[in-house]
Amino acid sequence: MAIIPARGGSKGLPGKNVRELAGKPLVVWSIEKALKSEYVDVAVVSTDSPAIAAIAAQAGAAVPFIRPAHLATDEASTFDVVCHALEYYRDVFGIQFEYTVLMEPTSPLREDDDIDRMLANLDDHSDQFDSTVSLGEIGEHPSIVKRVVSDAIEPFCLNVPQTNRRQDNVPAYFPYCVAYIAKTRTLLDEKTFYSRRCMPFFIKRYQNYEIDDIYDFLCVEAVMKHEWAQE
């Protein structure tokens, strides 16, 4: 199962999931990539918004329920939203899934085969790993990041060596949500996609974006036009 959580409310960028991004509502980009997967059996959009539900259904996603209000608040965890979808399919349809894929709409810069490569790689190494998370190498290294204490600047990570040259840093990564994938049984047992045995999936530089506000949105749209102009 691929689960695409798309809440109606958003403080950083109101209405972002239905906002037109390079000609399509934001949520549709994730739906289309999920539907292109050879291994995903069902792509579910979990939303509390009838408007998002209608757009998702038209794009080909399964929208078998409207997400309960208590799972659509700022305090609701993504894990709880994922569990709700899994439990719904188990209880209503009698279907359980070997793997669970989380695809956040706010990370639309996916390549067509990213999901299948992640699933295949995890399945090929299922004796060693129980989950996989997409990682992008970041330039804002922890050794450079600062904080302000009593009006003075100091290193944010005191235990990280302070280097002068970027190339001296050990690579640091951010989990941009191309996908989080886990064996469903492990996900439910450990209550996280970061299982004790979690393997990385390295993405390309242009995929290192998440849409949280209008500036992210504008950047992602520009990247799409630059990278995919010939598609």
N, C-alpha and C positions, 0 to 999 in steps of 0.2 A: 504494500500500500504506500502510495505517495500522499502525504498530507500537506495541504497548502493553507495555512492559517491566514485569514484575511478579515480582520476586524473592521467594523464600520467607523469606529472612532479613532482619531489620530490627532495628538496635540502638536507634534512637530510639523506635520504637513496634512492639514485637514483634507479628507476625501482622497488620500493618496492612492488607495487601491483601485479606484475607478478613474483616476486622472489619466488623461491620454499621454502616453509615453511613446514617442516615435510612431504614432499612428494607431496604437492599441492601448486599452486600459492596462494599467500596470499589472494587475493580477493575471491577465491573459498570457503574458510572457512566460510565467511559471507553468501555467496550465499546458501550454503548447509544448514545452520541453518535457513535461511529465508524460504527455500523450505520445511523444515520439519514442519513448523508451520501449525496448523489446521485452524488458523484464518486469516493468510495473504493470500489475493486473488491474488496479483501480487508482484513479487520481481523484482525491476527495478535497473539495474546498470546504473548510470549516469557517463559517461566518455567521454573525448575528444580524447581518444586513440583507434585507430582501433585494435591494438593488444590486449588491455584489453577487448574491445568489443567482439572480437572473442573468447577469453577465457571464458568470462562471458556467452555468448550465448551457448557455448558448455557445460557449467556447468548447464544450464537450466534456467538462468535468462532471463528476458525480456530486450532487448536492442533496443528499438524502435527509438532511436535518438542518434546522436553524439552530445555531449554537445557543445554549442556555445563557441567560443574562449574567449569571454569576461567573461564567467563563469568558466574558467579554469586557471585563473591567481592566483597569491599569494594573491591578494587583494579581490578576489571574496569570498563572505560569503557562509557558508553552507546553511543558510536560503534561499538565492537566488537560490541556486542549487535545494533545495527541492521544492521551489515554481515553478521553471521551469518544473520539472517533473509532479507536480500536474496539472499545467496549460496545459501541453501537453496532458495529458490523458483527461482532461476536454474538450479541444478544438478539438482534433483530434478524440478521441474515444467516447466522450460524457459520460465519466465515472468520477464520483466523489466518494471519499472514506470517510468513517466515521472517521477512525483513520489513522494517518500517523506514520510510524515507521522509524527512522533513525538508520542505522547500519553502523558504520565506519569500514572499512576493517582492520584498525590498532588496533582493539580490537577483536581478533579472539577467545579469550578464553571464549566462550559461552557454556552453557549446552543446551542440545537439547530442553528443555522445558522453557528456560528463557523467550523467546519472548511471548509464549502463557500465561505463568504465569503473566507476566507484563500486557498484554492486558486484561486478565480475571480480574485481580485485579483492573485495572483502570475502566473497564466496570462495575464491581460490586460496585464501589464507585463513579460512574459518577455523582451522585448528590452532591458530596463533592469536587471532583477533576477533572481537565481537562487535566492533563498531568502527566507523571511519568518518572523519570530519575534513571538510575542505579548508585548506590553509593557503593564505597569500602572504608572501614575504613583505614586511613593512619597512619603510624608510625611517619612520619616526621611532627610532630604536629606544628601548628602555634606558639605555645609558645616557641619552640626550634629554629625555623628558624631565621637566622641572615641576616643582610645586612652590607655593609662596607660604612661608611661615613667619608670622610677626613682621610682615612687610619685607621679608628678605627672601631671595631666591635660593633654593637648595635642590639637590637631586631628588627626584621623586622616588627612585628606587635606590636606597642607600647601600644595598648589598650588591648592586651591579657595578662592575668596574667601569670607571669613567674614562672613556677613550677619546682621543682627539681626532682620529681618522675613522671615517665610516667603514672602511675596509677592514679595520681591526676588530669590528664587532662580530660576535657570534650571531648568525642569522636569527631574527625574531619574526614570529608569524602571528597573523590575526585570523580568526575563524570566520571569514566571509562566507555567507550561507549559500554557496552553490548547492550544498546539501549536507545534512547530517543523516547518517544511515546507521542502523543498528539491528542486530538480531532482535526480534520482538521480545522473545523471552528474556534476554539480558536487559533490554530497555526497561521492561516492567519490574524486573528484580532489582536493578541498580538505580532505577529512577533517573537516569541521565543518558544522553547520547555519548558522554565522555566516560565510557565504561573503563574498567581497570585495564582492559586490553583494547586500546583504541589506536588505530593506525591513521597516518596522515594521507591526504590526497592534495597534491600541490597544484594550484591553479595558476593561470597566467597573470602577468602584471595588469593587463587591462580589466581583469575581473575583480580587482581590489576595490570595490565600491559597495556601499549599502545606502539605501535611500531613507534618510531620517528627516530631512528638511528640504526646502526648495533648492538649496545650493547643490546638495547631493543629486537631486532630480535633474537639474540642468547639466551637471557633469556627466551623469549616466547617459542622458540623451545624446550628448555630444560624442561620447565614446561609442555608443551604438552606431551613430551615423558614420563615424570614422572607421570602425572595425568591420561593419557589416554592410557598407554602402554597395558592395558588388553582389550581395546575395539576393 
